[in-house]
Each structure stands twice: as C-alpha cells, then as structure tokens.
Amino acid sequence: MASSPSQSRYQSPPYPSASKLSDSMCYDAYSASLKCLNDSNYDKSKCQVQFDTYKECRKKEREIRLEQNRHKSFFS
C-alpha cells in the first residue's frame, strides 16, 4: 500500500519553526521553563522566573536577528 502525499509530509516537523528551536540561543531557557512546568505540576505561578528569562532571551535574539538583517542587501 503506497503512502499518500499527506502522510509523507509528516516526516518533517509539522511546523517550519519546530526544526529551528534547538538551534535557538534561547533553547536552554525554553527547556528550563518546560522543566519547571513539569516539575511544578503545571502551576505557572511557580515558573515566572523561567518565563521571564525566556522572554528576555527571545527579545535579545530578535534584536540580533533584526540587526543582522539590516546589514543584508535586498538585491544581493
């Protein structure tokens, strides 16, 4: 029985950004926030420090990406 095209597309991550998460400089902060949630039985109030750390990291990462993109030429 041949696989349909819709089945073969699920061999890659379901979301394009999912494959890049582990490449992010914020991956450790992301993992720490998930671990905290797991360890605290998903009580978000106990993980605010980890959430804030991850949020700040994402802001820095975005600023770096925007700065890198400013230096790229649109036509090169």
C-alpha positions as CSV (number, residue, x, y, z in Angstrom):
1,M,0.0,0.0,0.0
2,A,1.6,3.3,-1.1
3,S,1.7,6.2,1.2
4,S,-0.3,9.2,0.3
5,P,1.3,12.7,-0.1
6,S,-0.4,13.9,3.1
7,Q,1.2,11.1,5.1
8,S,4.7,11.7,3.7
9,R,4.7,15.4,4.7
10,Y,4.6,14.5,8.4
11,Q,8.1,13.0,8.2
12,S,9.4,16.6,8.7
13,P,8.4,18.7,11.7
14,P,4.7,19.8,11.5
15,Y,5.7,23.4,11.8
16,P,8.7,25.0,9.9
17,S,10.0,26.7,13.0
18,A,10.0,23.5,15.1
19,S,13.2,22.3,13.5
20,K,14.9,25.6,14.3
21,L,14.0,25.7,18.0
22,S,17.0,23.6,19.0
23,D,19.3,26.0,17.1
24,S,18.0,29.0,19.0
25,M,20.2,30.7,21.5
26,C,17.2,30.5,23.9
27,Y,16.8,26.8,23.8
28,D,18.2,26.3,27.3
29,A,15.8,29.0,28.7
30,Y,13.0,27.3,26.8
31,S,13.9,23.9,28.2
32,A,14.2,25.3,31.7
33,S,10.7,26.8,31.5
34,L,9.2,23.5,30.3
35,K,11.1,21.5,33.0
36,C,9.8,23.9,35.7
37,L,6.2,23.5,34.5
38,N,6.6,19.7,34.5
39,D,8.3,19.7,38.0
40,S,5.6,22.1,39.5
41,N,2.7,20.1,38.1
42,Y,2.0,22.8,35.6
43,D,1.5,25.5,38.2
44,K,2.5,28.5,36.1
45,S,2.9,30.8,39.1
46,K,5.9,28.8,40.3
47,C,7.8,29.3,37.0
48,Q,7.6,33.1,36.4
49,V,11.3,33.5,36.7
50,Q,11.9,31.0,33.9
51,F,9.2,32.5,31.8
52,D,10.8,36.0,32.2
53,T,14.2,34.7,31.4
54,Y,13.0,33.1,28.2
55,K,11.0,36.2,27.2
56,E,14.1,38.4,27.7
57,C,16.2,35.9,25.7
58,R,13.7,36.0,22.8
59,K,13.8,39.8,22.8
60,K,17.6,39.8,22.6
61,E,17.5,37.1,19.9
62,R,15.1,39.1,17.9
63,E,17.2,42.3,18.2
64,I,20.2,40.4,17.0
65,R,18.3,39.0,14.0
66,L,16.9,42.4,13.1
67,E,20.4,43.9,13.3
68,Q,21.8,41.2,11.0
69,N,19.0,41.7,8.5
70,R,19.7,45.5,8.4
71,H,23.1,44.8,7.1
72,K,21.9,42.5,4.3
73,S,21.2,43.9,0.9
74,F,17.8,43.2,-0.6
75,F,19.2,42.7,-4.1
76,S,22.3,40.6,-3.4
